[in-house]
């Protein structure tokens, strides 16, 4: 009973944080940065300041689809971030640059996360079906559910490995924005608030994954009695 309540509570909390994140980014998208720098300008300058010259900055479709791809070394910024001159655009662009800096400096947690990606991709495709079949046939073939649990544990671990990667990227972004006077005393607080809320989404995702893992373990252990 308690595990159901926990999963439901985390789902509700995740929804609330997502709404808060969208609200903050909408609000901070109306606050212009110093020097009218676009997200692209912020990204290029931060890359140069960190002596990174082999990463390209590209514009991609969607909202909050911004990401750094370490495979082809591209910094992908959504339309509003790429062209925006707001606090939100600068914060997101700098955060993604933080990942590029992590890659360039061989940040341990990013390296570990990158190595886990192939296994996680396979798990994401196969795990739902294995778990579903495993739950249905748990009395006859409990090892099938156990196999699904082990694979799902990989994605749960991946969620927790992601936390220090995202938090560190935000710290790098905020330090750079402040020390290079990209943000002012007032706007820096907005940037920090936006990135902190974004980090909460990763925390909740990790906890939700852990709760789900515990739920399937509970089913498996219950079938062994």
MIPAPA-484768 format. One record per residue: residue number from 1; x negated, y, z negated of N, C-alpha, C in turn. Coordinates in pm, 1 decimal. Example, Ala and Ser with C-alpha at 12.3 -4.5 7.8 and 13.67 -1.06 7.14 Angstrom:
   resi        n_u        n_v        n_w       ca_u       ca_v       ca_w        c_u        c_v        c_w
      1    -1319.0     -569.0     -780.0    -1230.0     -450.0     -780.0    -1320.0     -330.0     -780.0
      2    -1285.0     -225.0     -708.0    -1367.0     -106.0     -714.0    -1290.0        3.0     -787.0
//
This chain:
   resi        n_u        n_v        n_w       ca_u       ca_v       ca_w        c_u        c_v        c_w
      1      -83.0     -120.1        0.0        0.0        0.0        0.0      -86.4      125.1        0.0
      2     -192.1      123.9      -83.3     -278.5      241.0      -95.6     -352.9      271.2       34.2
      3     -391.6      166.5      106.4     -466.8      188.5      230.0     -377.8      254.6      334.9
      4     -247.6      220.3      335.3     -154.4      283.6      428.8     -139.5      432.4      396.7
      5     -130.3      460.2      267.9     -117.1      599.9      224.5     -241.8      679.0      263.6
      6     -359.1      617.6      244.8     -485.2      684.0      277.9     -494.9      713.3      427.0
      7     -461.5      615.5      509.2     -467.7      634.3      654.6     -370.1      742.5      699.2
      8     -249.5      741.8      643.1     -150.1      842.7      677.4     -196.7      981.6      634.4
      9     -253.2      989.1      512.7     -301.2     1117.7      461.7     -412.9     1173.8      548.9
     10     -503.2     1087.8      592.5     -613.2     1131.2      678.2     -562.5     1174.7      816.0
     11     -459.8     1106.1      865.6     -402.0     1143.3      995.0     -338.6     1281.5      986.5
     12     -266.3     1306.6      876.8     -203.6     1437.4      856.4     -310.1     1545.1      840.6
     13     -413.9     1514.1      762.9     -522.5     1609.4      740.6     -595.1     1641.2      870.1
     14     -615.3     1539.0      953.1     -680.2     1559.3     1082.3     -598.1     1653.1     1169.8
     15     -467.4     1634.6     1168.6     -377.6     1720.0     1247.4     -384.3     1864.1     1199.9
     16     -387.3     1882.3     1067.3     -393.8     2016.9     1009.6     -524.7     2086.0     1046.8
     17     -635.6     2011.3     1037.1     -766.2     2069.0     1068.8     -774.8     2103.8     1216.7
     18     -719.7     2020.0     1302.5     -719.5     2048.5     1446.2     -641.4     2175.9     1475.9
     19     -527.0     2192.2     1409.5     -448.5     2313.9     1426.9     -525.7     2435.5     1378.4
     20     -592.7     2420.4     1262.7     -671.5     2529.8     1207.4     -786.4     2567.0     1300.1
     21     -849.0     2465.1     1358.7     -960.7     2488.5     1450.3     -913.8     2566.4     1572.8
     22     -802.2     2524.3     1631.5     -749.1     2593.5     1749.0     -707.8     2736.5     1714.4
     23     -649.0     2754.1     1594.8     -606.2     2887.6     1552.5     -725.8     2980.0     1535.1
     24     -830.9     2928.3     1471.4     -949.4     3010.5     1448.3    -1018.2     3047.1     1579.5
     25    -1029.4     2950.7     1669.5    -1096.2     2979.6     1796.0    -1014.9     3078.4     1879.2
     26     -883.5     3069.8     1868.6     -799.7     3166.7     1938.8     -819.4     3305.3     1879.4
     27     -826.0     3312.4     1746.5     -845.4     3439.9     1678.1     -983.1     3498.6     1708.6
     28    -1086.1     3414.8     1695.0    -1222.5     3462.8     1713.9    -1256.7     3485.8     1860.8
     29    -1173.3     3431.3     1949.2    -1193.0     3457.3     2092.1    -1155.9     3600.7     2127.3
     30    -1086.9     3669.6     2035.1    -1050.6     3808.9     2058.6    -1146.1     3907.4     1994.6
     31    -1251.0     3855.6     1930.6    -1350.1     3942.0     1864.9    -1477.9     3942.7     1948.0
     32    -1509.6     4056.4     2006.1    -1623.6     4066.7     2097.0    -1756.2     4066.2     2022.0
     33    -1855.9     4001.5     2082.3    -1989.6     3994.2     2023.9    -2070.9     4118.7     2054.8
     34    -2184.9     4128.7     1986.1    -2280.5     4234.7     2016.0    -2332.5     4219.9     2159.1
     35    -2356.0     4329.3     2224.2    -2417.7     4333.6     2357.4    -2331.5     4271.6     2467.3
     36    -2208.7     4231.1     2435.4    -2120.3     4169.4     2535.2    -2184.5     4049.1     2604.5
     37    -2259.7     3971.2     2530.9    -2322.2     3851.9     2588.3    -2217.5     3742.2     2607.1
     38    -2218.3     3678.3     2722.6    -2129.3     3564.9     2745.9    -2188.6     3440.9     2678.9
     39    -2107.4     3336.2     2672.2    -2158.1     3211.3     2616.9    -2276.2     3160.2     2697.2
     40    -2268.8     3180.1     2828.0    -2381.0     3138.7     2914.0    -2506.9     3217.4     2878.3
     41    -2493.0     3347.1     2856.0    -2607.8     3430.4     2819.8    -2669.4     3384.0     2687.6
     42    -2581.6     3355.0     2591.9    -2626.9     3308.5     2460.4    -2704.7     3178.1     2474.3
     43    -2648.1     3085.5     2553.3    -2712.3     2955.9     2572.0    -2849.5     2969.6     2637.1
     44    -2857.0     3048.3     2742.9    -2984.2     3065.2     2813.3    -3089.8     3129.7     2724.8
     45    -3048.6     3229.0     2646.2    -3146.1     3296.1     2559.9    -3194.8     3204.3     2448.4
     46    -3101.1     3128.6     2389.2    -3141.9     3038.1     2281.5    -3234.1     2929.8     2334.7
     47    -3208.1     2881.1     2455.1    -3296.3     2780.8     2515.3    -3435.5     2838.9     2538.7
     48    -3440.2     2961.3     2591.8    -3569.9     3025.9     2616.4    -3644.8     3048.4     2485.5
     49    -3573.9     3094.3     2383.0    -3638.2     3122.7     2254.7    -3695.0     2996.5     2189.9
     50    -3640.2     2881.2     2227.7    -3691.1     2754.2     2174.8    -3781.8     2683.4     2274.3
     51    -3825.8     2759.6     2376.5    -3920.5     2710.0     2475.8    -3868.1     2585.2     2548.0
     52    -3737.5     2588.0     2578.3    -3674.3     2478.7     2652.4    -3638.8     2531.4     2791.4
     53    -3700.7     2472.9     2892.8    -3683.8     2523.9     3029.0    -3631.1     2418.3     3126.7
     54    -3600.9     2298.0     3075.7    -3554.8     2190.6     3164.6    -3409.1     2152.4     3140.4
     55    -3335.9     2240.5     3072.5    -3193.3     2216.7     3047.1    -3111.4     2317.1     3127.5
     56    -3017.2     2267.5     3206.5    -2932.0     2355.7     3286.4    -2799.2     2380.0     3213.2
     57    -2744.9     2499.5     3231.4    -2618.7     2537.8     3168.4    -2510.4     2536.7     3275.2
     58    -2405.2     2456.8     3253.2    -2299.5     2441.6     3352.6    -2161.9     2472.5     3294.3
     59    -2071.0     2509.2     3381.3    -1932.8     2535.8     3341.7    -1847.3     2412.7     3372.0
     60    -1764.1     2371.6     3274.1    -1677.1     2255.3     3292.1    -1533.3     2293.9     3259.5
     61    -1439.9     2212.4     3306.2    -1298.8     2238.0     3281.9    -1257.8     2196.1     3141.0
     62    -1141.4     2245.2     3098.2    -1085.2     2203.8     2970.4    -1109.3     2303.3     2859.3
     63    -1046.8     2276.0     2744.6    -1060.9     2359.1     2625.3    -1134.5     2279.2     2518.1
     64    -1237.1     2338.7     2460.8    -1320.7     2272.5     2359.8    -1378.9     2141.9     2413.9
     65    -1416.0     2144.1     2541.6    -1479.3     2028.0     2605.6    -1631.2     2045.9     2611.7
     66    -1680.4     2142.1     2537.4    -1822.6     2175.9     2539.8    -1906.6     2061.2     2481.3
     67    -2017.2     2031.9     2547.3    -2104.7     1926.8     2497.1    -2241.8     1934.6     2564.3
     68    -2340.3     1875.1     2496.3    -2473.9     1863.8     2553.4    -2494.9     1719.4     2594.5
     69    -2542.6     1698.8     2716.3    -2569.1     1564.9     2767.8    -2720.0     1541.6     2771.0
     70    -2771.6     1458.8     2678.1    -2916.6     1436.6     2672.7    -2969.0     1351.2     2788.4
     71    -2878.9     1281.5     2857.7    -2921.6     1194.3     2967.7    -2970.3     1276.7     3085.9
     72    -2888.6     1374.9     3126.7    -2929.1     1458.6     3240.8    -2968.3     1599.8     3198.9
     73    -2977.7     1622.0     3067.5    -3019.0     1750.7     3010.7    -2935.5     1867.0     3065.9
     74    -2805.5     1854.5     3046.4    -2715.1     1962.4     3086.5    -2637.3     2011.2     2965.2
     75    -2622.1     2141.7     2957.9    -2542.5     2204.9     2854.4    -2411.0     2243.8     2920.1
     76    -2305.3     2173.7     2886.3    -2176.8     2190.3     2953.8    -2081.9     2273.9     2868.4
     77    -2043.7     2389.9     2920.0    -1959.4     2482.9     2846.0    -1825.0     2500.1     2917.6
     78    -1716.7     2496.5     2840.1    -1583.8     2517.0     2896.9    -1572.7     2658.7     2951.8
     79    -1472.6     2680.1     3035.4    -1457.0     2809.0     3103.8    -1456.7     2926.7     3007.1
     80    -1376.6     2917.1     2899.9    -1364.6     3028.0     2804.6    -1493.9     3054.9     2730.0
     81    -1571.8     2950.7     2706.6    -1700.0     2967.6     2636.9    -1805.7     3019.0     2733.8
     82    -1811.8     2959.8     2850.6    -1912.4     2997.0     2951.6    -1902.4     3144.6     2988.9
     83    -1779.7     3192.6     3007.6    -1758.3     3330.5     3052.4    -1720.2     3426.1     2939.5
     84    -1689.3     3372.3     2822.3    -1641.8     3455.6     2712.9    -1750.9     3536.5     2645.6
     85    -1712.1     3651.4     2590.4    -1806.8     3738.4     2518.7    -1766.0     3749.3     2371.8
     86    -1695.5     3648.9     2322.6    -1641.6     3652.5     2187.0    -1730.8     3580.3     2086.9
     87    -1694.8     3595.8     1960.3    -1764.8     3523.9     1852.9    -1750.9     3373.2     1873.9
     88    -1630.8     3329.7     1910.0    -1606.7     3186.8     1931.7    -1696.5     3132.4     2042.0
     89    -1705.8     3204.5     2152.5    -1788.3     3160.5     2265.1    -1935.5     3151.4     2225.5
     90    -1983.6     3251.7     2154.2    -2124.2     3252.6     2111.5    -2153.0     3139.4     2014.7
     91    -2061.2     3114.7     1921.1    -2081.1     3009.5     1820.9    -2087.1     2872.2     1887.0
     92    -1994.0     2845.5     1978.3    -1990.6     2715.8     2045.8    -2113.9     2696.9     2133.6
     93    -2149.4     2799.1     2209.2    -2265.9     2790.2     2297.4    -2393.0     2765.1     2217.5
     94    -2407.9     2836.6     2107.3    -2527.1     2819.5     2023.6    -2529.1     2682.0     1959.0
     95    -2412.3     2634.3     1919.0    -2403.8     2500.0     1859.5    -2449.9     2393.5     1958.5
     96    -2401.3     2402.0     2081.4    -2441.9     2303.8     2182.2    -2590.2     2316.2     2213.2
     97    -2641.9     2437.4     2209.1    -2786.8     2456.9     2225.8    -2862.7     2390.9     2111.0
     98    -2798.8     2390.0     1994.3    -2860.0     2323.1     1879.6    -2888.6     2177.7     1909.5
     99    -2798.3     2113.8     1985.6    -2821.0     1974.9     2025.0    -2937.5     1963.7     2123.1
    100    -2949.0     2060.9     2211.6    -3061.1     2060.7     2306.3    -3193.6     2075.1     2231.1
    101    -3193.3     2158.7     2128.4    -3313.8     2176.1     2045.8    -3344.8     2046.3     1971.9
    102    -3241.9     1980.7     1921.1    -3261.6     1851.6     1854.0    -3327.1     1751.8     1949.4
    103    -3278.4     1749.6     2071.9    -3332.1     1657.2     2172.0    -3478.2     1689.2     2201.6
    104    -3507.2     1816.6     2216.6    -3643.6     1858.9     2250.3    -3741.6     1831.0     2137.1
    105    -3692.4     1832.0     2015.1    -3779.2     1810.3     1898.1    -3768.4     1668.7     1842.9
    106    -3701.4     1579.4     1917.3    -3686.5     1438.6     1878.2    -3625.8     1425.2     1738.6
    107    -3516.0     1496.4     1717.1    -3446.1     1490.2     1589.0    -3400.4     1346.6     1563.4
    108    -3435.7     1293.2     1448.6    -3415.4     1151.3     1417.8    -3270.9     1105.4     1433.9
    109    -3178.4     1179.9     1376.8    -3038.5     1138.3     1379.8    -2980.9     1141.3     1521.6
    110    -3024.8     1237.2     1602.1    -2978.3     1242.1     1740.7    -3032.3     1123.8     1819.2
    111    -3157.8     1089.3     1796.4    -3216.7      974.6     1864.8    -3141.7      846.0     1830.0
    112    -3109.5      831.0     1701.4    -3036.3      712.6     1657.0    -2897.4      709.4     1720.4
    113    -2831.9      825.8     1722.5    -2698.0      834.1     1782.0    -2701.4      798.9     1930.8
    114    -2801.6      848.8     2001.1    -2813.6      821.4     2144.6    -2834.5      672.1     2171.5
    115    -2911.6      607.1     2085.8    -2936.3      463.8     2102.9    -2810.4      380.9     2078.1
    116    -2720.3      435.4     1997.9    -2597.4      362.8     1965.8    -2488.3      379.2     2071.9
    117    -2502.4      479.1     2157.5    -2396.7      510.1     2254.6    -2356.4      390.6     2341.9
    118    -2450.0      314.4     2403.0    -2408.9      200.6     2487.0    -2323.3       99.5     2410.9
    119    -2364.9       67.0     2287.8    -2289.8      -29.9     2207.6    -2152.3       24.1     2171.7
    120    -2144.7      152.6     2141.9    -2017.1      215.2     2106.3    -1923.4      217.8     2226.6
    121    -1976.7      244.5     2343.6    -1894.5      246.3     2465.5    -1831.7      109.6     2491.0
    122    -1909.0        5.4     2470.5    -1856.9     -130.4     2487.6    -1751.2     -159.3     2381.2
    123    -1778.7     -118.9     2258.7    -1684.8     -142.3     2148.5    -1553.0      -70.5     2171.9
    124    -1559.8       52.3     2220.0    -1437.6      130.3     2242.0    -1344.0       64.1     2342.3
    125    -1402.8       -7.7     2438.0    -1321.8      -73.6     2541.3    -1264.5     -205.9     2492.0
    126    -1344.7     -281.6     2419.4    -1305.4     -418.5     2382.3    -1239.1     -431.2     2245.6
    127    -1279.2     -346.4     2151.3    -1233.7     -362.1     2012.5    -1082.0     -358.8     1994.9
    128    -1009.0     -263.4     2055.0     -863.4     -261.3     2033.0     -795.6     -394.3     2066.5
    129     -836.9     -456.1     2177.2     -775.8     -582.1     2218.6     -817.7     -697.1     2127.5
    130     -943.8     -697.3     2087.6     -992.3     -803.3     1998.7     -923.8     -794.8     1862.9
    131     -910.3     -673.3     1809.5     -845.9     -655.8     1679.7     -698.0     -693.6     1685.8
    132     -630.5     -650.4     1792.3     -488.0     -681.8     1806.4     -466.3     -832.8     1814.1
    133     -544.5     -898.1     1898.6     -533.2    -1043.3     1912.3     -575.6    -1112.8     1783.5
    134     -678.5    -1058.6     1720.0     -728.2    -1117.1     1595.7     -626.7    -1111.5     1483.8
    135     -552.1    -1000.8     1474.8     -448.9     -987.0     1371.8     -335.0    -1085.5     1397.5
    136     -295.2    -1099.3     1523.6     -185.2    -1190.5     1559.1     -222.9    -1336.2     1530.5
    137     -347.8    -1369.7     1559.6     -392.1    -1509.2     1545.1     -481.2    -1530.2     1423.1
    138     -468.6    -1441.2     1325.1     -560.5    -1444.4     1211.6     -556.3    -1576.1     1134.8
    139     -441.0    -1639.9     1129.6     -431.0    -1765.9     1055.6     -499.5    -1881.4     1128.3
    140     -494.5    -1880.0     1260.4     -553.3    -1989.7     1338.5     -699.1    -1963.3     1376.6
    141     -728.1    -1835.4     1413.4     -864.3    -1801.6     1457.2     -915.5    -1677.9     1382.2
    142     -943.6    -1690.5     1253.8     -988.6    -1575.0     1174.0    -1121.5    -1516.2     1221.5
    143    -1203.1    -1600.2     1287.0    -1333.0    -1550.5     1333.5    -1317.8    -1445.4     1443.7
    144    -1206.6    -1450.0     1516.0    -1182.7    -1350.3     1620.4    -1162.4    -1212.7     1558.0
    145    -1084.8    -1207.1     1450.5    -1064.6    -1080.8     1380.2    -1195.4    -1033.6     1319.3
    146    -1273.4    -1126.6     1265.8    -1402.5    -1090.6     1207.0    -1494.8    -1029.9     1312.5
    147    -1491.4    -1085.7     1433.0    -1573.9    -1031.8     1542.2    -1530.4     -888.8     1574.6
    148    -1398.8     -865.0     1576.3    -1348.1     -730.8     1601.5    -1388.4     -633.5     1492.7
    149    -1387.1     -681.1     1370.4    -1426.4     -596.4     1256.7    -1573.5     -557.0     1267.1
    150    -1656.7     -651.7     1304.6    -1800.2     -622.8     1319.2    -1823.2     -519.7     1428.9
    151    -1753.1     -534.9     1540.8    -1766.2     -438.6     1650.1    -1712.7     -302.1     1609.3
    152    -1600.8     -302.3     1537.2    -1543.7     -175.1     1492.5    -1635.4     -106.8     1391.9
    153    -1708.6     -185.7     1314.5    -1803.3     -130.3     1217.2    -1911.5      -48.3     1287.6
    154    -1943.3      -88.0     1411.2    -2042.7      -12.8     1488.9    -1991.8      127.8     1517.3
    155    -1864.2      138.2     1554.7    -1807.1      270.4     1583.1    -1794.1      352.8     1455.5
    156    -1766.3      285.7     1344.6    -1758.6      356.7     1216.2    -1895.3      411.9     1178.3
    157    -1997.6      329.6     1193.5    -2134.0      375.4     1165.2    -2170.5      491.7     1255.9
    158    -2130.4      482.6     1381.8    -2156.4      589.2     1478.6    -2093.6      720.3     1432.6
    159    -1973.2      713.2     1377.4    -1904.4      833.1     1327.9    -1982.8      899.8     1215.3
    160    -2040.9      818.0     1128.1    -2116.5      874.4     1016.0    -2254.0      925.1     1059.8
    161    -2313.6      859.2     1159.4    -2441.2      907.4     1213.7    -2421.0     1041.2     1283.5
    162    -2302.6     1060.0     1340.4    -2270.4     1184.8     1410.2    -2267.5     1304.4     1314.9
    163    -2229.9     1282.4     1189.8    -2214.7     1393.1     1094.4    -2341.2     1477.7     1079.3
    164    -2457.2     1418.5     1045.0    -2576.8     1502.8     1031.7    -2618.5     1568.9     1162.2
    165    -2587.7     1503.7     1275.5    -2620.9     1561.8     1405.8    -2542.9     1690.6     1427.8
    166    -2412.8     1686.1     1400.1    -2327.7     1803.0     1421.3    -2356.2     1913.6     1319.3
    167    -2375.0     1876.4     1194.9    -2401.3     1975.3     1090.3    -2533.9     2046.0     1114.6
    168    -2634.6     1968.6     1153.4    -2765.8     2027.1     1180.8    -2761.2     2121.0     1300.4
    169    -2685.5     2083.3     1404.7    -2673.0     2168.8     1523.3    -2609.4     2302.2     1486.5
    170    -2510.1     2298.8     1399.5    -2444.6     2422.8     1356.1    -2540.0     2508.8     1273.6
    171    -2619.0     2445.5     1188.0    -2716.1     2520.3     1108.0    -2819.1     2589.2     1197.4
    172    -2867.9     2517.3     1296.1    -2964.3     2576.1     1389.7    -2900.8     2694.2     1463.7
    173    -2774.5     2675.7     1503.5    -2704.2     2780.9     1577.4    -2688.5     2906.1     1491.9
    174    -2644.4     2889.2     1368.1    -2618.0     3003.6     1280.7    -2746.1     3078.6     1244.6
    175    -2852.6     3003.8     1221.4    -2981.6     3068.1     1191.0    -3028.6     3150.3     1310.1
    176    -3018.6     3093.5     1427.9    -3063.0     3165.1     1548.0    -2976.5     3287.6     1574.8
    177    -2846.6     3273.9     1565.0    -2755.6     3386.9     1587.5    -2785.5     3501.7     1492.2
    178    -2820.3     3466.6     1368.9    -2847.1     3568.6     1267.2    -2983.8     3632.7     1285.2
    179    -3085.7     3552.4     1301.5    -3222.2     3605.2     1308.9    -3248.7     3684.5     1437.0
    180    -3171.0     3655.6     1541.9    -3189.0     3727.9     1667.7    -3084.6     3837.8     1686.6
    181    -3012.3     3866.4     1578.6    -2914.2     3975.5     1576.9    -2806.5     3962.2     1684.1
    182    -2775.6     3838.2     1719.9    -2667.1     3815.3     1815.2    -2533.8     3841.2     1744.7
    183    -2528.8     3802.6     1618.1    -2411.9     3831.8     1535.5    -2445.1     3944.5     1438.0
    184    -2343.8     4019.8     1402.4    -2359.7     4125.2     1302.1    -2321.3     4069.2     1165.4
    185    -2328.6     4152.0     1063.8    -2291.3     4108.2      929.1    -2147.7     4057.7      925.7
    186    -2059.2     4124.5      996.9    -1918.5     4085.7      998.4    -1893.3     3964.9     1087.0
    187    -1945.5     3967.3     1208.6    -1914.2     3860.1     1302.9    -1983.0     3728.4     1267.8
    188    -2092.6     3734.3     1192.8    -2162.1     3611.3     1155.7    -2072.3     3523.4     1068.6
    189    -1996.5     3587.7      982.8    -1904.7     3512.4      897.5    -1798.5     3440.5      978.6
    190    -1753.5     3502.7     1086.5    -1655.1     3440.3     1173.8    -1714.9     3318.1     1243.7
    191    -1837.1     3333.5     1292.0    -1905.0     3222.6     1359.9    -1924.3     3105.2     1264.9
    192    -1963.8     3136.9     1142.7    -1984.9     3032.2     1042.8    -1853.5     2960.8     1010.4
    193    -1745.1     3036.4      998.4    -1614.2     2979.1      967.6    -1568.1     2885.3     1079.5
    194    -1587.5     2926.1     1203.5    -1545.8     2845.0     1318.0    -1622.5     2712.9     1322.9
    195    -1753.4     2719.1     1304.4    -1835.2     2598.3     1311.4    -1811.6     2507.3     1191.0
    196    -1781.4     2565.5     1075.7    -1752.1     2484.9      957.8    -1623.8     2404.9      978.6
    197    -1522.2     2470.3     1034.6    -1395.8     2401.2     1060.8    -1415.7     2290.7     1163.5
    198    -1497.1     2316.8     1264.7    -1526.8     2214.6     1365.6    -1595.1     2094.3     1300.7
    199    -1682.9     2120.6     1203.7    -1752.7     2011.7     1134.5    -1655.5     1925.7     1055.1
    200    -1551.5     1988.3     1000.2    -1452.1     1913.3      923.6    -1385.7     1806.2     1009.0
    201    -1369.0     1833.8     1138.4    -1304.1     1735.1     1224.6    -1387.7     1607.1     1232.6
    202    -1519.5     1622.3     1231.0    -1607.0     1505.4     1235.2    -1604.8     1430.1     1102.8
    203    -1596.0     1502.6      994.0    -1589.4     1440.0      861.6    -1462.7     1356.2      850.4
    204    -1350.8     1413.8      889.6    -1223.6     1342.8      881.5    -1222.4     1223.0      975.3
    205    -1280.3     1238.5     1093.8    -1286.8     1127.5     1189.3    -1366.4     1010.4     1130.7
    206    -1475.5     1041.7     1063.4    -1558.1      937.0     1002.1    -1482.2      866.8      889.8
    207    -1415.1      944.4      806.1    -1338.7      886.7      695.0    -1221.4      803.1      746.5
    208    -1157.7      850.6      852.8    -1046.2      776.6      911.8    -1094.2      642.8      968.2
    209    -1209.7      645.3     1032.2    -1266.1      522.6     1086.8    -1299.4      424.9      974.6
    210    -1353.9      476.5      865.8    -1387.0      391.2      751.3    -1260.5      331.2      690.3
    211    -1156.1      413.1      675.8    -1029.5      364.1      620.0     -970.0      254.3      707.3
    212     -977.7      272.8      839.2     -926.0      172.5      931.7    -1006.6       43.5      922.5
    213    -1137.8       57.5      907.5    -1224.1      -60.2      891.9    -1187.0     -137.6      765.8
    214    -1164.0      -65.6      658.6    -1124.1     -129.4      532.4     -990.1     -200.7      548.1
    215     -900.9     -139.0      623.2     -768.5     -198.2      647.1     -782.1     -334.5      715.3
    216     -863.5     -343.2      818.7     -879.6     -470.4      889.1     -954.7     -573.1      803.9
    217    -1046.8     -525.7      722.5    -1114.7     -615.8      628.9    -1015.8     -673.0      529.2
    218     -923.2     -589.3      485.2     -820.2     -631.3      390.7     -732.6     -740.8      452.0
    219     -696.9     -723.5      579.6     -618.3     -826.6      648.3     -697.2     -957.5      659.5
    220     -825.1     -944.1      695.8     -908.7    -1062.5      712.2     -925.6    -1138.2      580.3
    221     -958.5    -1065.2      474.8     -978.2    -1127.5      344.6     -849.1    -1187.2      292.0
    222     -735.4    -1121.4      322.4     -607.8    -1174.2      277.9     -573.1    -1304.6      346.1
    223     -620.0    -1319.7      469.3     -591.2    -1443.5      543.0     -673.2    -1561.0      491.8
    224     -777.5    -1532.5      415.4     -865.7    -1638.3      367.0     -818.6    -1697.6      235.7
    225     -717.0    -1634.3      175.7     -666.9    -1681.8       46.0     -576.0    -1803.8       64.8
//
